[in-house]
Amino acid sequence: MVAEKYVVDLNKPLVYQVGHLGEAYDDWVHQPIVSKEGPRFFESNILEFFTRTVWWVIPLVWVPVASWFISSSVQMGLDCPQVASSVVIGIFVWTFAEYMLHRFLFHVKTKSYWGNTLHYLLHGCHHKHPMDGLRLVFPPAAAAILATPIWNLVKLICTPSNAPAIFGGILLGYVMYDCTHYYLHHGQPKTNMPKNLKKYHLNHHYQLWNYGFGITSPLWDFVFGTVPPPSKAGTKCK
């Protein structure tokens, strides 16, 4: 007897449904629904509230935090050129972290109930509903959970005086990433560079999700060979 294929009801809260898709989840989540109206995640209005984040919350929360870390290095005696170089290093480190997180964590393949559910909450929801503006940037609480081990690693590798400035640069890189990501979905760029970056990113959503993991830049896609093949590059969504 063939098991009946599970069908997700898009008119009901999705989070408790997607886990039942099993091995079919990966194909389902990469078939995007092009609609600016986002789905409901939870029956509970309280839980539902915490799944939605407006884009401007990201700089509002994280720029002051980044500034505090950077100022800590100044208070420890680093001069302005040293602080500036540490911040630039931190931003560069973020571009690498952005690529690695997107490729290996956000696109990890799952098939168990809880694996599918967690992946949907982490990134799958964005691929299923890429134009949902309130599920596009990372909620600050979730970002803080990811930032904590990164801060601990920076403290382990760097000197006590430049670690805060480097971490502040990482946080600024993250702010640029999330704001850029929002703009690539909802902005209307007028010049070639942002137009090309938007096309590059939407190609990741609507054509080849296993290529083009860079958001703020395709740099690490070139380094690791995940630039979309020219014959397949392009997007159906404008």
N, C-alpha and C positions, 0 to 999 in steps of 0.2 A: 504494500500500500504506500503510495507516494504522499509524503507529508504536505499539507496544504501550505501554500506560500503566504507568509504574513503580509498584510497590507496596512500601511500607516494611514490613519484617518487624519487628514490635514485640518479638519474642523475641530479636532479635540487637542488638548495639551499634548505636546510631542515628547517631552523628556522621558516619560515612562513607557512610551511606545517603541522608540527606536532600538532599544536593546533587544527586542524580540525579532529583529530582522536577521540576527545571526550573521552568517557569511555574506548575505545579500546587502548588508549595511553599506559596505564600501561603494558598491555600484549606485545604490540609492542616494547616498549623500553627495555624490559627484554628478548628479543630474539636477542642475540648479533651477530654481523657480525665480524668474525675473519679475519681481514685484516689490514695490517699496513698502508694502504692508507686511510687517513681520508676523510670524506665527505666535501662538500662545505656547509657553513652555510648561507652566504649572497651573493646576486648578486654583491653588492658593494665591490670592492677590498679593500677599506679603512676599512670598518667594518670587512671584512674577515681577514685582517692583525691582528687586535686586538683580534681575537679569538684564536690565535696561540701563544704558549709560550714554549720556550725550557727549559729543566729542570734546567740547571745551572743558569738561571736567579733568581731562588728562593734563593739559598744561597748568590748570588751576591748582591741582594737587601736587604734581611732580616737579614743576619748576622751582617752587620754594624749597622742596626737599633737596633737590640737586644743588641749589644755591647754598643751603646750609652745609652740605658736605664739602663743597668747594671752599667755603669760608673757613671751615675747620682746618684745611691745609694751610691757609694763609695765617691763621692763628698759631699754627705749629712752626712757622718760620719760613715757609716756602716763599720765594720772591715771585713777582708777577710772571716773568717768562717761564719759570718752572711750573707754576700753576696752570698757565695757558697750555703748555706742552702736555701736561698730565691730562687736562680736559680733552685735548685733541686725541690723545691716545685712547681715552675712555670712549669717545665717540666712535673711533675706528674699531675698537673691541666690540662695541655694540653691533656694528654692521655684521661682524662675524657671528655673534650670538643670535642676531635676528635670523640669519640664514639657517644656522644649525637648528634652532628651535622650530622654525617653520618647516624645514625639511624632515627632521627626524622625530620631533614630538608632535607637532600639529598634524602631520600626515602619517603618523604611525597607523598601521593596519590592525584593526580589531575585529573580533567576531563574537566575543562573549557578551552576555547581557550588560554587565557593568562596564566592560571595556567600551562597548558602543555608546553607552549612556554618557560616560565621562568624556569620550572623544567628541560627542555631539555638543556637549556643553563648552568644551575647550575651543573647538575650531570647526567641527562639522556643521554646526548651525550656520556659520558664515558662508560655507560653500553651498549649502542647500538654499539659503536665502541671502545671496550676496549683496542685495540692495537694502537690506534691513539696517537703517542708519543707527538704530539704538542697540544693535548687537554687533557692532563693527569694531569699536575700540574696547580695550581690556578694562573691566571693572577694577578700580584701584585696589580692592582687597585681594583679587586674584593676582594682580601684578605684584603686590607686596609679597605674596607667597613665593613667586618665582624670583623676586629680587633678593630675598634673604640669603639663599645659598650662593648667589653671585657675589654679594657683599662679603660673605665669609671667605670665599675663594680669593677675592681681591685682597683682603686683609692678610691672607696667608702668603700670597705671592709678592706683594708690594711692601715698601717701607711704610712705617706708621704715618709719616708726614705726607707722602704723596698718594696713599691709598684712598683717602676721602675725595681728593680732586679727580682721580681716575674714575672712581665710582660715580661721582657727580657727572662726569662726562658721559658715562654709560647711561645714566638716567636721562640726560639731555638727548642723547641719541635715541633712546626709547620714545621720548616725547615727539621728536621729529618723525620717527617711524609711524607712530599711531596717527598723528595728524596728517602725514603724507598719505597713509593708507586710506583714511577717511576721504581725503580730497580726490584720490584716484577713483573712488567709487561715485562720489557725489559732486565733485567740482567739474567745471567746464574750462579746461586749460586752453589758452589762446596761442601759446608759443610752442615751438617744436619739441623742446626737451620734455616738458610735462606731458604733452600729447603722446609722445613716444613711450614714456613711462606708464601712462594710463593704458595704452594699447598693450604694452608688455604684461602688465598685471592682469588685465581682463582676459588676456589669452590664457593665463594660468587658471582662471575660473571657468571659462566657457569652451576651451579647446583642449589644452594639455595640462591638467592639474599636477602631473608629476614632473613638470619642468617649470622654470621661472620662479624660484622660491624667493629671490630678492625683491624687496618692496621699495626701499629707498634708493636702491641701486642694483644693477645686475652684476656687480663686481664679482661676488663669490659664485654666481652661476657660471661665469667664464672660468674661474679658477677650478671648479669641481665638475665642469662639463654638463651642467643642467640648463644651458641656454636652449630654448625651443629650436628644433630643427627648422631652417629657413623655409622648407617646402610645406611645413605644417603651421608656421607662425601666422597669426592673424586672429581676429575675433569676430564673432557674430553680433557682439553687443557694442553699441556706440553710446 
